[in-house]
Amino acid sequence: MKNSLLSIIIFLLGIQTIFSQNNQSSDIVVGSTFSIHSDILGENRTCIVNLPDSYEYADETDSYPVIILLDGSTYFKTAASTVHFMSSGSNRNGLMPESIVVAIENVDRERDFTLTKIKTKRKNTMGGGRNFLRFIEKELIPYIDKNYKTKPFRTLIGHSLGGLLTINAYLDKNSLFDAYIAIDPSLWWDEKMMQQKIATAQPVSLQKKLYIATANQGERNRGRNKKRHDAFYKGLTQKAKETLDAKIEYFENEHHRSIVLIAMYQGLKFLHQ
């Protein structure tokens, strides 16, 4: 009896060892990185890339939309997993096309995500957003198009200050993006400038797709976050009249940090409905 029990234990340990060895040699790779030098920013920038399941088997005629993600290190896995769930042929959801996700790692997010400066007691580098958008459109997108199988449909996703930059890109008539997801954007940053931008917005911008997600920022905020977002959206609808292709959604049960996952899912669903 003891010998039989010992034999079973040895057998099970052997099976466990085999599985452990297989797991060690069969890593699941979610993404890869590349570095690109920016003459515009005067520095090297690192990006993380997630490719669709079918990319490895795609032929020369196949191509994929591109999603550019801000705050790359923070939200890369969230975005890659969400896009995979919504688009992969393995689960047949078909909620959106398979897409290439390119997440830009941060160097100085206050500098890169803001177009104007706010006076602070400390020294700050704010106000470099236009240069950062130029880097994306003049250097990063051409690099991606040259090195990956892309099609000319591009989405920009940003949260908080990244959402502010996403809104500013949307209102830029020369923007190379076709769709935008602004997750709880920091519209408090420069409300006067934002009103001016709405007033001068061009039809080419207002006909693009925009999704805005608003979080419940709690009693201390007293609803100011939602009021700002609603006022911005109302301004767009008044400016665009019937041509606006946008949606705003309020998540009462989500705060500024927790909103990101559900907003990505709902936003991508809206863009590709």
N, C-alpha and C positions, 0 to 999 in steps of 0.2 A: 504493500500500500504506500509505504513511504517512498519507495523507488518510483512508483507510478506518479505520485504527486510531484516528486522532484523532476521527473521527465517532462511533465506538463509545464512546470514553472520555467524550465530551461527552454522549452519550445516557445512559450509566450515571450520570454526575454529575447529570444532570437528574432521573433517577428517584430518586436518593438525596435530592435536594433536596425533591422532592414528598413522599417518605415522612417526611422530617424535619419539614416544615411540618405534615403531617397529625398526626404524633406530638405536636407542640407544641400543636395546637388540639384534641386529643382526650385530655385528661388522664383518668386513671382515679382517681376520688375514692373513697377507702376510708372516710372518715368526715368528720363535721362536729362542731363544738363548740358548746356553749351554756354560759352562766354563770347560776348561780342563787344568790340571796342566802339565807343561812341565819340566821334569828333565833336558832336553838338554838346554833349555833357562833359567831355574831357575826362572820361573814365571808362573802365570796363564794367559791363553789366552781365549778370548771370541769369539765365532763364531755365526753367524746368519744363520739359515737354512730355505730354502723354499722347500716345498715338492710338487710334482705334484698333479694335481686334482684327479687322480685315486688312489693316494697312500692310502687313507683311506679305499678303498674297495679292495685293492690288497690282494691276498692270499699268502700263504707261498712260492709259486713257482715264484711269480713275483719279478722282480728286476729292478733297474734303474741305468743308468750311473750317474757319479758324476762330477760336475763342482766345482773346487776350485777357489775362486775369491779373489784376493788381493785388498787392500784398501777397505775392506769390508763395513765399515760404509758409505763410499762415494758412492759406486756403487751397493750396494745390491739391491735396488728397481729397478734400471735400468736393471740389469741382470735378476732378477726374472721376471719382466714384459716381457722382450724380449724373454726369454725361454718359458714363458707361451704362448705368442702370436704365437711362432713358433711351439709349440708342443702339446698344449692342444687339447683334443678331442672336446671341446666345439666349437672351431672355425674351426676345421678340416683342418688346414694348412698343417700338416704333413711334415714340413720342417726339423724336427729333432725329435728324440725320447724324450719323457718326461724324465726329468732329475732332480736330486736332486742338488740344489745350496747351497754350503757351503761358506759363506763369512767370511774371517778372519779379525777381527777388528785390527787396528794398535796399537802398543805400541811405537815403534821407527822405522819408515820406513827407515830412512837412514841406520840404523844398519842392519835391516833385509833384505833389498832389494839389498845390494851391497856386492860384494865379495872381493873388495880391498878398500884401503883407498886413499883419495885424501888429499894432504896437505892443511890445512886451518889455518887461524890465530886463529880461535876459536877452542876450544876443540871439538872433534867429536867422535862418536861411530861407525863410518863406518866400513864395512868389515865383518859383521856377517851373510852374506847371506848363507854360507854353513851350518851353524848351523840352520838357519831358514828352509832351505830345509830339513834338517835332521829331524827337529821337524814335518814338514808336513808329511814326508814319514814314519818315525819311530813311531810317536805318534798319529798324527791327523788322518791319513788315517786308521790305525787299529781301532781307536775309532769309526770312521764313519761306517766302515764295520761291526763292532760288534753291533752297535745300530740302523742301518738303513738297508733297503732292497736294497742293492747295487749290481751292476754287475761290473766286472773288466774292465771298460772303463772309464778313468779319463781324464779330461781336465783342464788345468791351464790357467787362464786369468789374465793378469796384464797390467797396464797402466803406462807409463813414467818409473820411477825407478822400478815399478812392472813389466813393460814390459822387462826391463833389466834382472830382476831375472828370468822371464819366458824364455828368450833366453838362459840364463845360465843353467836352468833346462833342456831345450831341448838338449843342447850340452853335457849333462851328460849321459854317457852310462848306468848308473845305475838308472836313473830316473824311477819312477813308473807311470809316466803319459804317455798317448797314443797320446794326441793332445795338441796343444799350440796356444794361441792367444796373440800375443805381440802387444799392442796398442801404437803406437808412442814411442817405447822403447828408453831409454836414452843410446844409443850406444856410445855417446861421453865420457862416464864415464871412460873407460879404453880400448881404441881402440887397443893398442898393445896386451893386453891379449886376446881380442876378435879374433884377427888375429891368435894368437897361438892356440886358441881353435878350430877355423875352420880347421887349418892345422892338428890337431890331432883328429878331429871328427871321430867317429866310425860309421860303416854302420847301427848299431842298432838305432842310433839317427836320421840319415838322412832319414831313411825309415818311421819315424813317421810324423804325420801331423803337419804343422806349417803354421800359417797365420800371416802376418805382415802388420799392417796398418800404413801409413805414413801421417802425417799432414803437412799442409802448415804453417810454423812458421814465415812467413812474411819477409819483406824486410831486417830487421836487421839480420836475420839468413842467408840471401843470398844463400838459397838453400842448405846449409851445411847439414841440417837434412836429406833431401832426398838423397843427395849424399852418406852419411854414410850408410843409409839403403840399397840403391841400391848396394853399394860396398859389403856390408855384404851378401846380397842375391846372388850376382854374385859369391862371394867366395864359398858359399854353393853349387851352381850349378856346379862349376868347380870341387869341391871336390867329390860330389855325382855322377856326370855324369847323367845317366838316372834314378837313383833310388830316386831322390829327390821328396818328396810329399809335396811341399810347394807353397805358393802364396804370393806375395807382391802386395799391392794396395795403390795407392797415391790418397788422397782426397784433391784436390786443394782448394776447398771451405770450408774446415774445419781446424780450428786451434787446438792447442794442447789439449784444454779442450773440445771443441765441438765434437771432433772425436769419443769419446768413444761409444756413442749410435750406430751410423751407423757401426762402426768397430765391435762391438759385433754381430750385426745382420749379416753382411757380412761374418764375421769370422765363426760363427756357421753354416751358410749356406754352406761355403766351406768345413768345417770339415765333414758335413753329406750329401754332395751332392751324 
